[in-house]
Amino acid sequence: MIEFDVFFKTKNSSPKVSFNQYVEVFTTYSAYEYDRSPIDSVLYKKCLKRIPEWQWMNIFITLNDFKSNTMPVHKDSLNNTLLHRTQ
């Protein structure tokens, strides 16, 4: 495994990268077994500002509705359910 440390430059230090001598290679899935094409997700679109704010808010409203009315949650875990601010 290649290990490295990256330190951001501050007043008293300079950028630094160091590598370990030990290299570990892992087997992985072939192109036929694993699709590596880009992910076209809503979050990706939000990050790149390719989804309008009203549509993003509508997603949160729908998610909150699901969490509040449909999703089964144990009564002792209700305080752990995150509801998104929509205002």
Z-matrix of the N, CA and C atoms (Angstrom, degrees):
N
C 1 1.441
C 2 1.523 1 108.15
N 3 1.308 2 115.36 1 136.13
C 4 1.456 3 119.51 2 176.57
C 5 1.518 4 107.56 3 -88.38
N 6 1.302 5 115.62 4 123.25
C 7 1.453 6 120.29 5 178.03
C 8 1.516 7 108.37 6 -109.38
N 9 1.296 8 115.84 7 141.17
C 10 1.449 9 118.06 8 176.64
C 11 1.511 10 110.38 9 -148.09
N 12 1.284 11 114.46 10 153.05
C 13 1.455 12 121.70 11 176.96
C 14 1.516 13 107.71 12 -121.09
N 15 1.296 14 115.96 13 134.86
C 16 1.459 15 120.34 14 176.85
C 17 1.518 16 107.48 15 -121.29
N 18 1.300 17 115.65 16 127.07
C 19 1.450 18 120.77 17 178.05
C 20 1.519 19 108.06 18 -115.15
N 21 1.309 20 116.54 19 133.09
C 22 1.452 21 119.83 20 179.05
C 23 1.518 22 109.61 21 -79.58
N 24 1.294 23 115.10 22 146.65
C 25 1.450 24 120.39 23 -176.92
C 26 1.530 25 110.45 24 -69.27
N 27 1.298 26 115.02 25 129.43
C 28 1.460 27 121.59 26 174.17
C 29 1.520 28 107.47 27 -122.80
N 30 1.306 29 116.34 28 -174.16
C 31 1.468 30 119.58 29 -179.84
C 32 1.525 31 112.00 30 -59.16
N 33 1.328 32 116.79 31 -38.06
C 34 1.463 33 120.80 32 -172.45
C 35 1.522 34 114.31 33 -103.06
N 36 1.325 35 118.16 34 3.41
C 37 1.464 36 118.39 35 -178.33
C 38 1.519 37 110.57 36 -139.72
N 39 1.306 38 114.69 37 164.06
C 40 1.459 39 120.13 38 176.33
C 41 1.527 40 108.42 39 -116.31
N 42 1.329 41 118.60 40 161.18
C 43 1.466 42 120.20 41 179.73
C 44 1.525 43 110.69 42 -60.12
N 45 1.313 44 116.70 43 144.35
C 46 1.457 45 120.21 44 -176.57
C 47 1.522 46 109.62 45 -144.90
N 48 1.318 47 116.82 46 136.37
C 49 1.460 48 122.50 47 174.04
C 50 1.516 49 106.82 48 -131.66
N 51 1.343 50 116.94 49 134.05
C 52 1.463 51 120.00 50 176.55
C 53 1.520 52 109.01 51 -132.43
N 54 1.331 53 116.79 52 146.35
C 55 1.453 54 122.54 53 -177.80
C 56 1.519 55 110.76 54 -120.29
N 57 1.301 56 115.10 55 148.87
C 58 1.451 57 122.97 56 176.41
C 59 1.531 58 108.09 57 -86.54
N 60 1.314 59 118.82 58 152.71
C 61 1.463 60 122.56 59 179.08
C 62 1.526 61 112.73 60 -78.50
N 63 1.308 62 117.41 61 -19.21
C 64 1.456 63 122.01 62 -176.12
C 65 1.529 64 110.33 63 -84.22
N 66 1.329 65 117.21 64 126.05
C 67 1.458 66 122.43 65 178.74
C 68 1.516 67 108.79 66 -116.78
N 69 1.325 68 116.75 67 129.23
C 70 1.456 69 121.67 68 178.47
C 71 1.523 70 108.34 69 -119.35
N 72 1.328 71 116.46 70 130.23
C 73 1.459 72 121.79 71 -179.00
C 74 1.518 73 108.70 72 -110.17
N 75 1.318 74 115.86 73 131.21
C 76 1.458 75 121.53 74 -179.96
C 77 1.522 76 110.05 75 -107.85
N 78 1.321 77 116.05 76 143.73
C 79 1.460 78 118.95 77 172.71
C 80 1.519 79 107.63 78 -78.66
N 81 1.299 80 115.39 79 150.49
C 82 1.458 81 119.95 80 -178.09
C 83 1.515 82 109.26 81 -139.14
N 84 1.300 83 116.76 82 179.11
C 85 1.456 84 121.26 83 -179.10
C 86 1.522 85 110.47 84 -76.82
N 87 1.325 86 115.57 85 148.69
C 88 1.462 87 119.86 86 177.05
C 89 1.525 88 109.51 87 -77.64
N 90 1.314 89 116.20 88 171.42
C 91 1.462 90 120.93 89 178.90
C 92 1.522 91 111.42 90 -63.20
N 93 1.317 92 117.01 91 -25.54
C 94 1.469 93 120.43 92 179.19
C 95 1.530 94 111.56 93 -78.22
N 96 1.325 95 117.06 94 -23.90
C 97 1.465 96 121.35 95 -177.50
C 98 1.529 97 113.28 96 -94.53
N 99 1.317 98 117.09 97 -22.72
C 100 1.460 99 120.33 98 -173.94
C 101 1.519 100 109.70 99 -138.50
N 102 1.309 101 116.27 100 123.64
C 103 1.460 102 121.63 101 -179.03
C 104 1.528 103 109.27 102 -83.62
N 105 1.313 104 116.78 103 114.83
C 106 1.460 105 121.24 104 -178.38
C 107 1.530 106 112.54 105 -101.51
N 108 1.310 107 116.67 106 18.90
C 109 1.462 108 119.29 107 179.19
C 110 1.533 109 109.71 108 -68.97
N 111 1.321 110 116.99 109 158.31
C 112 1.467 111 119.83 110 -177.40
C 113 1.526 112 112.16 111 -59.27
N 114 1.305 113 115.45 112 147.98
C 115 1.458 114 121.65 113 178.93
C 116 1.526 115 108.19 114 -90.04
N 117 1.312 116 115.65 115 127.74
C 118 1.456 117 120.76 116 179.88
C 119 1.522 118 108.51 117 -103.25
N 120 1.318 119 116.99 118 70.14
C 121 1.460 120 121.23 119 -175.15
C 122 1.523 121 111.38 120 -96.90
N 123 1.309 122 115.62 121 161.76
C 124 1.457 123 121.73 122 177.90
C 125 1.525 124 110.18 123 -64.63
N 126 1.326 125 116.80 124 -41.08
C 127 1.459 126 120.42 125 179.86
C 128 1.527 127 110.86 126 -63.61
N 129 1.326 128 116.27 127 -39.27
C 130 1.463 129 121.05 128 176.75
C 131 1.528 130 109.87 129 -61.02
N 132 1.321 131 116.03 130 -45.16
C 133 1.464 132 120.04 131 179.37
C 134 1.525 133 111.19 132 -63.78
N 135 1.337 134 116.38 133 -38.10
C 136 1.462 135 120.20 134 178.88
C 137 1.526 136 110.29 135 -63.87
N 138 1.303 137 116.77 136 -43.44
C 139 1.466 138 120.78 137 -179.21
C 140 1.524 139 111.36 138 -62.11
N 141 1.312 140 116.28 139 -35.00
C 142 1.462 141 120.32 140 -179.40
C 143 1.525 142 112.14 141 -94.43
N 144 1.327 143 116.12 142 10.49
C 145 1.467 144 122.91 143 179.43
C 146 1.524 145 111.79 144 55.73
N 147 1.321 146 115.94 145 40.06
C 148 1.466 147 121.39 146 177.70
C 149 1.522 148 112.07 147 -104.33
N 150 1.312 149 116.74 148 11.42
C 151 1.455 150 121.44 149 176.73
C 152 1.530 151 106.46 150 -131.19
N 153 1.326 152 117.43 151 129.60
C 154 1.471 153 119.42 152 -177.72
C 155 1.528 154 112.02 153 -64.26
N 156 1.317 155 115.47 154 153.00
C 157 1.460 156 120.93 155 -178.36
C 158 1.527 157 111.58 156 -59.98
N 159 1.327 158 117.85 157 -37.75
C 160 1.470 159 120.44 158 -179.36
C 161 1.529 160 110.90 159 -65.06
N 162 1.335 161 116.75 160 -35.84
C 163 1.465 162 120.33 161 179.66
C 164 1.534 163 109.99 162 -71.38
N 165 1.321 164 116.28 163 -38.53
C 166 1.467 165 121.52 164 177.21
C 167 1.529 166 109.77 165 -62.40
N 168 1.329 167 117.05 166 -43.34
C 169 1.458 168 121.57 167 179.16
C 170 1.528 169 110.59 168 -65.94
N 171 1.316 170 117.16 169 -36.71
C 172 1.463 171 121.25 170 177.95
C 173 1.530 172 111.09 171 -63.31
N 174 1.313 173 116.96 172 -35.51
C 175 1.470 174 121.22 173 176.52
C 176 1.526 175 109.58 174 -62.83
N 177 1.331 176 116.89 175 -44.43
C 178 1.465 177 120.36 176 179.23
C 179 1.520 178 112.02 177 -65.28
N 180 1.315 179 117.32 178 -39.57
C 181 1.467 180 120.81 179 178.52
C 182 1.520 181 109.94 180 -62.31
N 183 1.331 182 116.63 181 -44.51
C 184 1.463 183 121.19 182 178.51
C 185 1.522 184 110.82 183 -63.89
N 186 1.317 185 116.66 184 -42.19
C 187 1.460 186 121.16 185 179.22
C 188 1.531 187 111.26 186 -64.48
N 189 1.315 188 116.93 187 -44.35
C 190 1.468 189 120.46 188 177.43
C 191 1.519 190 111.62 189 -61.42
N 192 1.323 191 116.58 190 -40.80
C 193 1.460 192 120.76 191 178.53
C 194 1.526 193 110.44 192 -61.81
N 195 1.330 194 116.01 193 -44.14
C 196 1.464 195 120.09 194 178.34
C 197 1.528 196 110.76 195 -61.48
N 198 1.318 197 116.28 196 -47.18
C 199 1.466 198 120.27 197 -178.31
C 200 1.525 199 111.97 198 -64.44
N 201 1.316 200 116.98 199 -35.83
C 202 1.463 201 120.83 200 -176.95
C 203 1.520 202 113.54 201 -80.68
N 204 1.328 203 117.30 202 -32.26
C 205 1.459 204 119.96 203 -170.06
C 206 1.523 205 115.80 204 -117.19
N 207 1.313 206 118.66 205 -21.61
C 208 1.463 207 120.67 206 -172.96
C 209 1.523 208 113.31 207 -116.86
N 210 1.314 209 116.30 208 -43.24
C 211 1.459 210 121.17 209 -173.79
C 212 1.528 211 111.15 210 -68.33
N 213 1.333 212 117.38 211 123.47
C 214 1.466 213 118.58 212 177.62
C 215 1.534 214 110.56 213 -73.07
N 216 1.310 215 115.42 214 127.13
C 217 1.466 216 121.46 215 179.78
C 218 1.525 217 107.75 216 -134.14
N 219 1.305 218 115.25 217 133.18
C 220 1.463 219 119.93 218 177.44
C 221 1.525 220 109.00 219 -64.78
N 222 1.325 221 117.03 220 141.82
C 223 1.472 222 121.33 221 -175.82
C 224 1.525 223 112.73 222 -57.45
N 225 1.327 224 117.38 223 -30.70
C 226 1.466 225 120.34 224 179.34
C 227 1.531 226 112.40 225 -77.57
N 228 1.325 227 116.37 226 -9.73
C 229 1.462 228 120.28 227 -178.78
C 230 1.520 229 112.90 228 -108.64
N 231 1.303 230 117.61 229 2.44
C 232 1.464 231 120.46 230 -178.34
C 233 1.525 232 112.25 231 -57.03
N 234 1.314 233 116.92 232 -36.35
C 235 1.466 234 119.81 233 -179.82
C 236 1.530 235 112.54 234 -69.80
N 237 1.326 236 118.19 235 -12.40
C 238 1.465 237 121.58 236 178.70
C 239 1.522 238 112.80 237 -93.95
N 240 1.319 239 117.40 238 -3.68
C 241 1.459 240 120.84 239 -178.90
C 242 1.521 241 109.33 240 -83.74
N 243 1.322 242 116.05 241 119.46
C 244 1.457 243 121.45 242 -177.89
C 245 1.523 244 109.96 243 -85.24
N 246 1.319 245 115.88 244 122.16
C 247 1.460 246 121.54 245 172.12
C 248 1.521 247 107.12 246 -108.01
N 249 1.324 248 116.03 247 133.72
C 250 1.463 249 121.25 248 -175.42
C 251 1.522 250 111.10 249 -83.85
N 252 1.305 251 115.26 250 144.89
C 253 1.464 252 119.98 251 176.10
C 254 1.516 253 108.62 252 -71.70
N 255 1.311 254 116.57 253 131.26
C 256 1.465 255 120.34 254 -177.84
C 257 1.521 256 111.99 255 -120.76
N 258 1.295 257 117.38 256 16.99
C 259 1.468 258 120.24 257 -179.36
C 260 1.494 259 110.57 258 -122.03
